[in-house]
Amino acid sequence: MVALGLIERRPGGGRRIEHHLTPSGEQVLAAGHRIADEVLATCFAPWTRPTVRRC
């Protein structure tokens, strides 16, 4: 992901290395969330509210 420019590694406390999203990584994450939302909406569209509440 570093090579793709989606994250960068930064030194943390002690021996820890922190991973942070780059602006490109934020865009990819947002696109992934939109796709996941669409898939979930499609999967659960046939369910009625009473069915969802029983789960």
PyMOL commands that set and color helices and strands:
alter all, ss='L'
color gray80, all
select helices_A, chain A and resi 23-44+49-54
alter helices_A, ss='H'
color red, helices_A
select strands_A, chain A and resi 7-11+17-21
alter strands_A, ss='S'
color yellow, strands_A
deselect
rebuild
show_as cartoon
